[in-house]
Amino acid sequence: MSEVVVTERTRVCRGRKKARYDRETIYSILDEAYVCNIGVNIDGQAVVQPSSHWRVGDELMLHGSVKNGLFQAILRGETACITVCLLDGLVFARSAFNHSVNFRSVVLYGKGRLVEDAAEKQAALAAMIDRYSAGRSNDVRPPSDTEMKATAVFAFAIEEVSAKVRTGGPSEKPEDLSLDVWAGVKPVATLIGELIPDLPLTADSAP
Amino acid sequence: MSEVVVTERTRVCRGRKKARYDRETIYSILDEAYVCNIGVNIDGQAVVQPSSHWRVGDELMLHGSVKNGLFQAILRGETACITVCLLDGLVFARSAFNHSVNFRSVVLYGKGRLVEDAAEKQAALAAMIDRYSAGRSNDVRPPSDTEMKATAVFAFAIEEVSAKVRTGGPSEKPEDLSLDVWAGVKPVATLIGELIPDLPLTADSAP
C-alpha cells in the first residue's frame, strides 16, 4: 500500500528508526486497537479523552454524544490529535537506562467531518458494531431516530498520520551484555474472553 | 482514602454515575495501567503522545528524552492532560445504540514538576524499574551521568483528577430485553507472558 505524506507534525523526531509511514502498518494498528485517545485544544488547554474508534476505508471514525465538549470543539473546526497504542512487550535490559517497551502506535492529526448523511451515518455505525461481531448490525435493533440524533459521528481522513513501531529484545551497550543480569522480553497481549450472557429475565423474576 | 477536590475540568459531565473521585480507585487504575497518553497545547494545537507512567506516593511520574517537544512544553509550564484507560469488557446489547465497553479511566490535569534533585530522580527511576520487576533496580547497571542527563523526569500532583468506571452488563430498554438477540459481556484482559530471554552472545557468535 502507499505511504502517507509526512508533515512537520507527523514526522517522527525521537527514535526515527521506529517510524512507519505506510498505510498497511497504520491501518493494521488502527484496526487492532480498541481504545484511542482524542486530544483537542479547548480554550488554550489540551483536553484528552479515551474513546473507541473504527475505520471505514481511508477514514478513522469516532462517535459520541453530541453534547460532549470535545466533540463540540471538533465541530467548531479544532484539529484533533488522535492516538492509538498497542503494547506488545516489556523489554528488560541489563542496564536501567535501556529498559523499554515493544509497541505499535499511531498519531493522527485532522479536522473531523461530521457525518450528516443518514445512509452514511447508519452504515458507519453498523460498521462499528460489525467490527466487534461480524454481521451483528443485521441482528440487533437498529437505532431509533432519537438515538441517531443523540449520536454524533465524525470521520477523519487518514492522511496526516504516522506510526511508530518497536520490536525485538533490549538494545544495549556491548559492555553491558556480559553483566550477570537476566534480560529479555515479556510479551504483552490483550485477550478477549468468552461471552458472559446477559440474563435479565432471571434477575427480574427474582423474589 | 480521601476524595480529591473536583474542579470544573475534572467533573465528569457525560455519564455522571460512572464518576469516581476517591484516591483508592484513581491510584489502582494508575497502578494497573502500563500506557498513558499525555496531551499538551503546543502553538495552539493539542499534541498527544502515548507514554508510560508510574506513581510515587501522591504524584504521577513521567520520563522521557529532554529533547522531546512535548516535555519541552511541559517545562515551559503548559498544563498537561494525562489519561489512562483500562479496557475490561466488550458489552453487547440487543439494540445497536446500547452497545458499550466496560472500562476504568483516569483523566488528570497538572503542571509537571521537573525532578532535579539527583537522589529524588534516581529513586523515581528506580521505582519505575521496580514496578515492572520488584527489586530489579538493585540488580541492573544504574544509569551513568550521561544517561541521567539525557532523561527528564516529571512529577504531577495527583490532585486535579477524576476517574470513570463502567462495569456490568448491557443497559437496555425494557422492551428490548425480549428481543431474540444474544447479549452480554466479553471480558477483556491484558496478559503478560513468560520471559523470552535475550541471548545476544549466540547472535554475535553466529558465522
Interface residues (C-beta under 8 A of the other chain):
Chain A: R9 C13 R14 Y34 V35 N37 I38 G39 V40 N41 G44 Q45 A46 V47 V48 Q49 P50 S52 G64 S65 K67 N68 G69 E78 T79 A80 C81 I82 T83 C85 L87 L90 F92 A93 R94 S95 A96 F97 H99 V101 F103 S105 V107 Y109 L125 A126 I129 Y132 S133 R136 S137 D139 V140 R141 P142 P143 S144 E147 T151 G169 P170 E172 D176 L177 L179 V181 W182 A183 G184 V185 K186 P187 V188 A189 T190 L191 I192 G193 E194 L195 I196 P197 D198 P200 L201 D204
Chain B: R9 C13 R14 Y34 V35 N37 I38 G39 V40 N41 G44 Q45 A46 V47 V48 Q49 P50 S52 G64 S65 K67 N68 G69 E78 T79 A80 C81 I82 T83 C85 L87 L90 F92 A93 R94 S95 A96 F97 H99 V101 F103 S105 V107 Y109 L125 A126 I129 Y132 S133 R136 S137 D139 V140 R141 P142 P143 S144 E147 T151 G169 P170 E172 D176 L177 L179 V181 W182 A183 G184 V185 K186 P187 V188 A189 T190 L191 I192 G193 E194 L195 I196 P197 D198 P200 L201
